[in-house]
Amino acid sequence: MRYEVSDWDDAYANGANIAGGERWPGLWVEPATAFRKRRTEAGRAELDISYGAAERNRLDLFLPDRDAQGLVVFIHGGFWLRLDKSFWSHLAAGPLAHGYAVAMPSYTLCPDIRISGIVTEIGAAIEKTASMVEGPIRLTGHSAGGHLATRMITATSPLPETVRNRIANTVSISGVHDLRPMMRTAMNGDLKIDAAEAMAESPALLMPMDGARVTCWVGGAERAEFRRQNALLANIWTGLGAATEAVEEPDRHHFDVIDGLADADHPLTRRLLTD
C-alpha cells in the first residue's frame, strides 16, 4: 500500500485525531499530584533536585520502599516545546513496585534552547541521578522523550562512559527517532531544526553505542507517522548491532500508551525492567 504524507502538521497532530483528545494533558494532573503527595508524606520523594544552572534543570526522584536495586529515568514529551516533569509522577508506580528508584527531569524548552542543548541537559540529569542511585540504569521516555532516551544510547551520547556502562535497557514510547520530518511542520518555527542538527541529533541516523538494547513501543491506534518512526529505529539499529524489538500495543493511542508504566504487572513495565 502506498504511503505518502501530504500534511505534515496533521501527521504529527495527536489530540486533534483522538476522540476526547482535548482531555490531555489535563487528565494526568490529578493522579500525578496525588502520587507526589503520597510519596512525599511517606518520605520517599526528593523533589526539585537541581542538576544544572538553568531554571528548568530540576528533577524529581521517587524512591522505593526498600533499598533501590537500580534506577529508571523517565523523560517527558511535548514535542520539546511543552510540559514538565509534574505531569507524569504517577508513572513511577510500576518500576517502584519492583524496587527501582525513578527519576523524572524537566528540561529547557524550545525556542529558548536547541534540541542539541536539550540532549546535553538530559545527559546531565541522568549523570546526576546516576551519582545518587547505584545499580543498573533503565531509560524510558514518551514522544520527544523517546527521542531523548534513545539519543542517550547512541555512539555520540553525552553520557560519560561510566554511566553508559550501567545502562541495561531502554524503552522508547512513541518516540520520534528521525527529526527530519519535523522540519516540514509549523512547529519548526520554534524548534528551529536544520539539516545539520537533524543529522547530528536523530537516533535513527546515528550509530547505537556498543551493547545497546532498545524496545520501541507504540500504540496500535496512533498516527501512522508515530508507528513508522517506531519501526524505523528498531529496523535500522538491528542492522547496526543493537538488540532491538518493535511493539505495537493494540488499541492504545498516543496519550494512553504510557499508562502501563503505572502498573507493576503491565507488559510495558515488565519490558522496561527485563534485560
N, C-alpha and C positions, 0 to 999 in steps of 0.2 A: 504494500500500500504506500502510495506516495505521501510524504510528509513535508510540508512547506509552511513556513511561518510568514504570514503577511502583516500581522500586527504584533510587534514585539512587546508593546506595553501590555496588551491583553494576555499574551503568552505567559507573562510572569505575574499577572494580577490574580491574587488568591481570594481575598474577601468578596470581590465582585462576582466570583464564579462559584461560590459556596452558598448554599441555601442557609440563610441566617448568618452569613459571614460577618455581618456588622457587629455581632456579639463579641468578637475577639478584637483586640486583646483584653477587653474589659473582663471577660469571663475568667481570666486567670488571676485577677487581682485578689479576690476574696480567699480562695484556697492558699495562695502564696502568702498572704498576710497572716492568715491563721496559723500556717505551718511555722513561719518565723517566730511568731509569738510563743507557740508551744515549745519550740526548741530553745528559745532564749530563756523561758521560765525554767526549763529543765537544766539550764547551764551547759547546753550542748550546741551553742551557736556563737560564733565570733563574727560580728557584722562590721562592714565598712573598714576592712583592713586595707591600708594603703600599700600599693605595690609600685607606685611611680609618682611623678610630680604633678601630673595633670589632674584636673578636678574630678574627672570620671574614672581615674585609676584607683578604683576601690573594688574589693571583692568580699563576698560573704563565705564563711567556712562553716559547714554543718558537720558535727562530729557524731559518730555512732555512740550507742550506749555502752560500748566496751572499747578497749583499745583498738584503734583503727588498723586494719590489715592492709590498707592501701588507700589510694587517692583517686577519685573521679573528678574531672573538671568538665563542667557543662558550660558551653559558650552560646550565648543567646543570639537570636536572629533579629530581623527587622531591616534587611537589605542594607546593613552598615549605616543606616540613616536614623533609626528609631529604637525606642525601648531601652531597657536597662535590666540589671540583674534582679530587680524586685518582682518581676512578673512570673518567675519560674521556680521560686523556692520549693514549692511542693513536689517538684520533680526529683528532689533529692531523696524522697522517701524510699524508693526501691533500692538503690545502692546502699543507703544507710542500714536497711534491714539486713543486708549481707555483711555488715561490718566495715564498709568503706566510708571514709570521710568524703564530703562533696564540696568542691569549691565552685562558686559562680561569680565570675568577674563582670563588671561593666567595662566599657572602653569608650574612648573619644569617638564621636560620630562624625561622619561626613556631613557637610563640606568643611568642617573645621580641621580635618585630617584627611590624608590619602589612605586608601586601603593598605598600602605598604606600611604606613605608620601604625594602623590598627594591628597588623601582623606582629610588629615589634612589641606593641603593648601587650598583646595576648601572650607572647613569649615571656615577657617579664612577669605577668600574672602567674603563669604556670611555674616559672622558676621560683617565685616567692612561695607558693604553696608547697612545692616540692621540698623546700627547705624546712617546712613546718610539719610535714606528714611523711613518715617512712613507708617503704613498700612499693609495690608496682603502681604505675600511673595508667589510668584509662581515660581517654579523651572522647568527648562527645559534644555535638553542637547541632543546632537546628537552623536550616536555611543558610543565611550568611554565616551563622555559627558553624554549620557543617563545612563550609569553605575554610573557615579559620582553623577548625580542628584538623582537617586533612593537610592544610598548609604546614602545620607543625611537624608532620612526619615526612616532609619532603627532604631531599638532599640538601636544600638551601634553607632549612629550618633555622629560625633564630635561637632555638634552644641549645644550650651547651651540651656537650657530649654526655656528661654525667646524667643529665635529665633525659636525654634521648634514650639512653640505655635502659631506663626504667619504664619506658612506655610499653605496656604489654598488649594493648588493643586500642583501636579507635573505631567509633561508630559515627558516621556522618548521616544525619537525619535530614532528608530533603535538601541535601547540600547543593550549592552552586559551585561546581568544580571547574568550569571554564568561564572566565569573566568576559570573554569577547562578546557574547550576545548582550550583555548589559550595556555595552557601548551603543547599542541600537535603541535603547529605551530612553524615555524622557527623564528617568531617574539619573541618567549620566550627567545631567546638568549639575547635579550636586556631587555625584560620585567622582566625576572627572577622570574616569578610567581612559587611558590612551593605550595605543598598541603595545608600547614598551612595558607598561605596568601590567597589562593583561598577560603578556608572555612571562613576566617575572613572578606573578602572584597567583596564577591559575594552577592548582594542583594537577589537573589533567595534562598540563603542558610541561610538567616538571618530573624529574626522577623521584621515585619514592626513596626514603632513606633505607639503608640496609636493615632487613628484618621487619619491614613494615607489615602490619596486619590491619586490614580495614574492612568493615562491613558498611556498605552503602544501603541505607534503609529509607524507603519512601512509601507514601500511601498509594494504594492502588487506584484511589479516586482523585489523585492530584492532577494538576495541569500536565499536559504531555511534555512540556519542557523540563519540568522537575523530574519526571520519570526518565527522560532521556539523559539528563545530567547525572542522575543516579547510576544508570547503567554504564555511562561513559567512563567514569573513573575506574570502576571495577574492571571493565574490559581492558582499558589501556594499561593499568598498573599490573594486571595479571601477566601481561607480556613483558613487563619490566622487572619481574621477580618478586613482587609483593604477594602476600597471601590475601586474597580478596573474596568477597561474597556480595551479591546484589539481591536485596529482598524487597518485594512489593507487598506491603501488608494490606490485605483485602479490606475494602470499604472504609479506608481511612483517608481523610483529606489533609490539607497542609497544616491545619490548626490542631486537629485531634490526633495526629500521628505521633506526637510526643507524649501522649497521656500514659503510655505504657511504662515510662520511667518512674511514675509514682507508685507502681505496683511491683512488689518484690518478686512475684511469680510470673510476670508478663514476659513473653519471649524477647522483647526489646531489652529489658533489664538483664535478662539472663545472657543475651548475646554480648552485651557490653562487658559483662563480668566473666565471660568464658575466654580462655586463651585459644 
